[in-house]
Amino acid sequence: MTVERSSGFRRTGPSGRPRTGGTSSYSAILAEVKSAGLLRRRYGFYWTLFAVLVLATAGCWVAFAFLGDSWLQLLVAAALGVLFTQFAFLSHEAAHRQVFDSRAWNDRAGRFLGTFLVGLSYSWWMNKHTRHHGNPNTVGKDPDIEPDTIRFLPEDVDTVRNRAARIFYRHQGWLFFPLLTLEGLNLHWLAIRSVVGGVGTRAGVRDRVIEGVMLVARFGIILTVVFWFLPFGMACAFLGVQLAVFGVMMGASFAPNHKGMPTIANDANVDFFSRQVLTSRNVAGGWWVSFLMGGLNYQVEHHLFPSMPRPALKEARRLVRDHCAALDVPYTETTLLRSYGIVIRYLNRVGLGARDPFACPLVAELRIH
């Protein structure tokens, strides 16, 4: 597949907004998915993946011990960055109740994987990601498009008066992926802020204390080992490479899913099925893309069925595509590299303050790139 494609064009009603399929459109596809057994837990898959990741991580630390004072340690650091990303994906899936039937066990697993092994705040992630899933690409409701270092909406750039900042935003698309090398450090900092000051989380004191203990243990163990066995400069380089790889992989896995897709006005009345499908983009490429992105390449299906286990998403894709074609609802899918190109162009257009139909709240038709 070399072009971004959809299963048709969205037709508009008298108000100029797309006609939606209503609740019945989602109920119908949900019934198909349940009938096919695609919401059934896949314990074998998750326990096997967890075991493989644990063994691979142990192998990395064994290699770390044998290599000693060698710059080849940077290869170990890069491998750990990849593995921590995979553990983060598992934490994300536990947060969505994809792993266990029990909510309590999902939370325990998600917190252990995300906080102790990776160094993220599980409670902060749950709060932010739940709001995103409820209102993807919705202005004023989706935290993932709120203004930050990068601006995702033209109106957020229009308010900037600083000349240097405006120059930065004009080229923010090209700078987006290089900046992801700092995302790992940023995620750790956000975890600390969440635990210490309660910033961005609704967690109670007990959960924050638990996560605080986990973070102290996690950072204490890694920093002690790295700085004890490696010279100071090499230890800093080791952590820098690990954090850079982790940040790039995390950001590069989440960025293609919604960036550059239609945005929805805060007060727009859009049914669940249309809201999730129109704002999400799938990434084609087979099993290796699914592994690298932790199943997030099936973003449309993930948003429609957040608790669906990763192995079932591929089969659900066929059902959802057929359903979208029958309803004349655009189903967007492209390759990984092309999705990155779309993200870069979109962010650069936003930085220029370009207000074209593609960036308007809930466009009437999905633009083909």
N, C-alpha and C positions, 0 to 999 in steps of 0.2 A: 504494500500500500504506500503510495507516494504523495497522496493529497489528503487533506482533511476532508472528511465526507460526512454527510448526514443522510437520514432515511427519507428526507423530504423537506419542504419548506413550511414554516409555520404561517397559517392564515390568520388574519386579524378580523376582529369583530367591529361593530360600529364605534366602539370607544377607541379603536386604534391599538388596543392591547390584544395579544394572542388569545384566541379561544382556547379554553382548557377542557380537558377530558372529564374534570370533576372527580369526585371520590370514587366513582364506579371504575374509572380507568385504572386506578391503583388497586382496588379490590380485586379486579379481574386478574392482573398479573401476579398479585400476591397469592391468589388461589392456585394458579399454575405452579408457582414456585414451591408452595407447600405440598402440592400433589406430587411433585417430582422429588420430594424429600431433600431439597437443597438447603433447608434450614436445620437439618440434623447435625448434631455435634460431630466433629471429626477428631476424636481424641488421639487416634493413632498418628495422624499427620502432625499434630502439635507436639506430642511427646517426642516423636522422632526428630522433628526440627529442633526442639529444645536440646535434646541430647547431642545432636550433631554440632550445634553452636557451642555448647559447653565443652565438648571435646576439642573443637577447633580453638577455643579461647585458651584452654589448658595447654594445647600445643604451642600457642604463641608465647605463653609465659615460660614454657620449657626452652623454646628457642631463645628467649630473652636471657635466660640463665646461662645457656651454653655460649652465646655470642659474646657476652661480657662487654668490654670497652671497645666496641666496634660500631662504625657508622652504618653497618648493615642493620643495626637496631631500628633504623628508620623504616625498614620494610616491615618489621614487626609492628611498629606504631601504626603504619598504614593499614595493616591487616586488622588490628584491634579497632581502628576507626570503622572499618566495614562491619565487623562483628557487633560492635556496640549499636550500629544502625539497625542490624537485624534484630537484636534484643529489643530495641525501641519499637520496631514494627510489632513484635509479639505483645509488648505492653499495650500498644494501641489496639490490638485485636482483643485483648482481655478487657480493656476499657469498654469495648463495644459488645461485650458478652458473647464473643465468637468462640471462645475456647471451652468454657464450662457452662453447664446449666445453672449452677449456683451463682448468684450475684456476689455473694461473699467470697467465693473462691476466685472469681474473676478479679475482684478488687485486690485480693491478697497477691495473686499472681502479677497483676498489672503494676502494683506498687513495688513488689520485689524486683521485677524486671526493669521497670522504668526508673525507679528511684535508686535502689541499691546497686544494680548492675550498670546502669547507664548514667545516672546522675541528674535525672530530671525530676520535677515535682509532679507526681501522679495527680494530685488534687488540682493543681493549676491547669494541667493538661485537660483533665476531665471538664472543668468549668469552661475553658476556652473552646474546646473541640465540640462540646455539646451545643453551645450557642452557634457555632459554625454550621453544624449539621441541620439545625432547625431552620436556619435562614441563610443558605449559601449565596454568596455574592449579593446580599441584600444590604443596601445602603443604610448605615446606622444600626444594623443588627448583627452583621457578620464581623467578628473581631479580626478575621484574616484579611480584610480589606481596609481596616482602619489605618490612618496615616502613621507611618513609622519612619525609619531611615529611608525606605522606599515608599513612594506614594502610588496608590493603585487606582485612584479616581482623578479625572481632570480637575474637578472642583477643589480638590485638596491641594493641587499645585497652584491654582489661581490665587489662593490666599497668601502664597509665599512672596515676599517682597525683597528678600535678601538676594543680591545679584549672584553671589557665589553659589547659593543654594539652587537658584533657578538654572544655572549652568549645569550643576550636578544632576538635577532632575531631567534636564534635556537629554542626558546621556545615561540615565539610570538603567535602561535596558541592558546596555553593554556592561555596566558595573555590577549588575545584579548577581551574576554567578561568581565573580571574584569576591564579592562581599560575603558570599556564603561560607568562605573559609573562616569567617569570624562567628558564624552562627552557632557552632558548638560551644564556644565560650559564652555567647549570649544566652543560650539555653541553660547553662549551668548557673549563670548569674540570676536569671529569672527564677530558677528553682530556689536559690538562696533567699531572694526577696520574698518569694511566696511563703516560705517556711518561717522566716524571721519576722517579716512585717505583715504577712497575710495579704500581700498585694496580688490581685488577680485570682484569688481563690475564695471559695465559700466554705472551706474545710474548717472543722472545729479544732480546738486546741489539741485534743488527743491525736488526731490524724497528723497535724503539723508537727507535733513532738516526735511521733513515729518516723515521719519522713526526715525530720532534722537529724535524728540518731542515724538513720540509714545514710544520709548524705555525708555526715561527719565520718562514719566508718568507711564509706566508699572512697571519698577523697583522701582520707588519712592513709588507707592501705596503699592506694596507687601512688600517691606522692612520696610516701616513705620508701616504697620499693624502687621507684624510678630514681629518686635523688640519692638513695643509699648506694645503689649498685653502679650508677653511671656518673661520669664527671658532670659538673654543673651545666656547662654549655651543651653537652650532648643530651642531658636530661631535659633541658628546655626545648631543644630541637625535637626530641622524642614526643613530648607533650604537644608541641606545636603541630607536628605532622598528624598525630592522632586526632586532635581537635579539628584540624582543617579538613581531613578526609571525612570525619563524622558530620561536620557541618554541611559540606558540599553534598554528601549523599542524602542527608535528611532534606535539605532544601530542594535538591534536584528531583526528589521523589514526590514532594508535595506541590511544587510550583506548577507542573503541567496540568494539574487536575482542574483548576478553575480560572487561573490567570488568563485574561484575554477572552473569556467567555462572557455572555451577556450579564449585565448587572440588573438588579431589580429595585425599583423605587421602594422606599420605606413603607409606603401606604398601599402598595399594589396588592390586589386580591388575586392570588395565584394558587391553584390547587397544588397539593403535595407532589403528585406525580410530575407535573409540568415544571414545578420549581426545581426539583432535583435533576431532571433530565436536561433541561435547557441550560443549566449553569455548570454542567459537568462535562469533562472530556476524557475519553478513554485513550489509552496508549497501546498500540499494537506492537507485536514483536515476539510473542511466544514465551516459553517458560523462563528464559533468562531475564527478560524484562520484568516478569512477575516476581522473580526472586529479588532482583535489584530494588524493586519498588515495593516489596512486601505486599503484593496484591493490589496496591493502590492504582495500578494501571487499569483495573476494572472499576473506575471511579463512579460511573453511572450506576452500576449494580450495587456498589458499596453504599452509595447514598440512598438508594431505594430500599435496600435491605441491610442496615448497618450491622445486624447480628449474624449475618450469613458468614460461615467459615470460609477462609481463603480458597480452599480447593473447589468450592462449589460456584465461585464467581464466574469461572469460564463457561460453565454450562448455562448459568443464568443469563449470560450475555446473549446467547442465541434466542432465548425466550423474550428478553427485553427488546432486542432489535426487531423481532417480528411484531411485537406489540406496538412499538413506536411506528413501524411502517403502516400498520393497520389504522392507526390513529392520525397519521400524517404529522407526527411529532419528530423534530430533528433529533437524530442520534449521532453524536459527534465522536469521531475516532481518528487518530493520526499516528504517525510514527514518533518515537522518542525524540530524535533529532529535530524533526519538524515542529514538534510541540515546543521545544526550547526556542526555535526561531520565532514562533508565534508569540511566546512570552516576551522575548527581547523587543520585538517590534511593537507590541502592545504597550509595554512600559515606556518606550521611547515616545510613542504617540501621546501617552498620558503626560509625560514630562514636557511636551511641547504645548500642552493645553488643548490638544486636538479633540474637538467634540464632534465625532462622526457618528452615524447611526449604530456602528458596532459597539460604541461605548455608552449609548443611551440606555436608560433604565428599561430593561426587558424589550429588546429589539423586536421588530415585527417579523424579520426574517433573519436566519442565521447566515452570516456572511461566510463564503467559501474563500479560503486563503490559497 
